[in-house]
Amino acid sequence: KNIPIFQLSSSIRARDIKVQTVTPGSVSVAWEPPLEPNGKIKTYTIYYTDSLEVSDELWIHVTKNGTEHSAMITISDSQGQLYYFKLRASTAKGPGLVTRAYTVDPSRTLTTSN
């Protein structure tokens, strides 16, 4: 029986990700679509957490339409606590690769990018 083999490359991940605290408690996440999506992007999922110790399934997530390339995330009670953000694009064929984690302090207006 032949089993199809799919080679995953970084070109199927969302790219040029920018995570920025706009005002204390408001984090902007912006991105560009993957260079080589595996079909039409249906959704983007933004994952975030204040602890890298938890498994990915426990990260808070927000889903955006595939035509959107930014989101505003509100984080309350974030004084001095670092948060970590990841992003994943999904097509009708399933989810793509998740990006690396981007770190931001939601209480301070600093930018994190590639």
VENCORCOR-V698807 format. One record per pair of residues at least 24 apart in sequence whose C-alpha atoms are under 6 Angstrom apart, sorted by the first residue. I is the first residue (numbers start at 0). J is the second residue. D is the distance in whole Angstrom. If there is no record, write none. Layout:
# VENCORCOR-V698807
<<I	J	D> <I	J	D>>
This chain:
# VENCORCOR-V698807
<<10	34	5> <10	35	5> <11	35	5> <11	36	5> <12	96	6> <16	112	6> <17	111	6> <17	112	5> <18	110	6> <18	111	5> <19	109	6> <19	110	4> <20	105	5> <20	108	5> <20	109	6> <21	108	6> <23	105	6> <23	106	4> <24	73	6> <24	74	5> <24	75	6> <24	105	5> <24	106	6> <25	72	6> <25	73	5> <26	71	6> <26	72	5> <27	70	6> <27	71	5> <28	69	5> <28	70	5> <29	68	6> <29	69	4> <30	68	5> <38	90	6> <39	90	6> <40	65	5> <40	89	6> <40	90	5> <41	65	4> <41	89	6> <41	90	5> <42	88	6> <42	89	5> <43	87	6> <43	88	4> <44	86	6> <44	87	5> <45	85	6> <45	86	5> <46	84	6> <46	85	5> <47	83	5> <47	84	4> <48	82	6> <48	83	5> <49	81	6> <49	82	4> <77	106	6> <78	106	5>>
